[in-house]
Amino acid sequence: MDFSSYIFLGVGVAISVLGFFLKKEARKASELDERVRTIEMLWTKNEARDGERWREANKLLEDRRQDIRKIYDKLSQTKTK
């Protein structure tokens, strides 16, 4: 065998090793993409739940404010009588 055979063999091995590592990195990237997609969906769901909870909390606070106003009005009416 002459040097050209060794060169072709070396280039073939280098391309094979490079392909192996590129395939490994592509798999890692696709796994990361899937994880990010999953986290984004969970984040969106949690954001919707949090929004609903805040709306309910604000509604309850406003109801409580109105109740306190009514109690205060009744107390002030009884004091004036």
Phi, psi and omega in degrees: 000138179261183185295329181295326177295318178295322179296313178298321178296316179296317178296320178297317179294318180298316179294321179296315179295316179299317178298320179299311182290325177295320178295319179297316179292324177295321177295317178298318181295320179292324176295318178296319177300318179295319178296318179297317179299317179296316180295321178298319179295317178297320180297318179296317178297315180295323179296320178294318178297317179297320178299317179296318179297318179295321177298315179296318180296317179295322178297315179296320178296320179293320176298318180295320177300317179295319177298318179296320177299317179297316179297316180298317178298317179295319178295320181289330176291321180289331178289325182283340183280000000 
